[in-house]
Amino acid sequence: MYQIQQTDVFARAKLIAKEIEWPIMRIKLKEFDPSAHLDNDEVIAEYLTAALEDGNPDVFLSAIGNVAKARGMSAIAESTGLGRESLYKAFAPGAKPRYDTVLKVLQSFGVKLNVTA
């Protein structure tokens, strides 16, 4: 019985592809933006709760930034008394915002953190 070498199969496939001239399809994907889906208080509360349960503080801080973006960073800046640019920097990946900044922003969302045992 004749066995086809793997290199022969690849070479043949390349020749066939050239003969057919298959068009190469390229798909462009947009980066997922969670802020586009944070449209009511219940969804926001669930989103923040899930992010807080993650255990990685950067996930929670990123979630706060996404909610601020959904609510309008200018409105959050005005209600907290913080600068809009400062808020973007505070909730950027790798940032270490102060606790009082996080608390002010959460209060502007109308949410509270609860600790339970």
C-alpha positions in Angstrom: 0.0 0.0 0.0 1.3 3.5 -0.9 1.6 6.0 1.9 1.6 9.7 1.1 4.3 11.7 2.7 3.1 14.6 4.8 5.2 17.0 2.8 3.6 15.8 -0.4 0.2 16.6 1.0 1.2 20.1 2.0 2.8 20.7 -1.4 -0.2 19.5 -3.3 -2.5 21.6 -1.1 -0.5 24.7 -1.9 -0.6 24.0 -5.6 -4.4 23.5 -5.5 -4.8 26.7 -3.6 -2.8 28.6 -6.2 -4.7 27.1 -9.1 -8.1 28.0 -7.5 -6.9 31.4 -6.3 -9.0 31.3 -3.1 -9.6 34.8 -1.8 -8.2 35.4 1.6 -11.0 36.6 3.9 -10.0 39.1 6.6 -12.3 39.9 9.4 -11.7 43.0 11.5 -13.0 42.7 15.0 -13.7 45.6 17.3 -12.5 45.5 20.9 -15.3 44.7 23.3 -16.5 47.8 25.2 -18.5 46.8 28.3 -19.6 50.4 28.9 -21.9 50.1 25.9 -24.0 47.5 27.7 -24.1 49.1 31.2 -27.4 50.9 30.7 -29.3 50.5 34.0 -28.6 50.3 37.7 -29.3 46.6 38.1 -26.8 45.7 35.3 -24.2 48.0 36.8 -24.6 46.6 40.3 -24.3 43.0 38.9 -21.3 44.0 36.9 -19.5 45.6 39.8 -20.4 42.7 42.1 -18.9 40.2 39.6 -15.8 42.2 39.2 -15.3 42.5 43.0 -15.7 38.8 43.4 -12.8 38.2 40.9 -10.1 38.7 43.5 -7.9 40.7 41.2 -8.2 44.3 42.2 -7.4 45.5 38.7 -10.6 43.8 37.4 -12.7 45.8 39.9 -10.9 49.1 39.1 -11.3 48.5 35.4 -15.0 47.8 36.0 -15.4 51.1 37.9 -13.8 52.9 34.9 -16.2 51.2 32.5 -19.2 52.2 34.5 -17.8 55.8 34.8 -17.4 55.8 31.0 -21.0 54.5 30.6 -22.4 57.1 32.9 -20.3 59.9 31.3 -16.9 60.7 32.6 -17.6 64.4 32.6 -20.7 63.9 34.8 -18.8 61.7 37.2 -16.0 64.3 37.4 -18.5 67.0 38.1 -20.4 65.1 40.8 -17.1 63.9 42.6 -15.2 67.2 42.2 -12.4 65.3 40.5 -10.9 66.1 37.1 -12.1 64.1 34.1 -8.5 63.4 33.0 -7.6 62.4 36.6 -10.5 59.9 36.5 -9.3 58.4 33.2 -5.8 58.0 34.7 -7.1 56.6 38.0 -8.9 53.8 36.4 -6.5 53.0 33.5 -4.9 49.5 33.6 -2.2 49.3 36.1 -3.2 52.5 38.0 -3.4 52.5 41.8 -6.1 55.0 42.7 -6.5 56.2 46.2 -9.3 54.7 48.3 -11.1 58.0 48.7 -11.2 58.4 44.9 -12.7 55.0 44.5 -15.2 55.7 47.2 -16.3 59.1 45.7 -16.8 57.5 42.3 -18.8 54.6 43.7 -21.0 57.1 45.6 -21.6 59.0 42.4 -22.9 55.8 40.9 -25.3 55.4 43.7 -23.9 52.1 44.8 -22.6 50.9 48.1 -20.1 48.2 49.1 -21.4 45.6 51.5 -19.3 43.2 53.5 -20.9 40.0 54.5 -19.7 36.8 56.2 
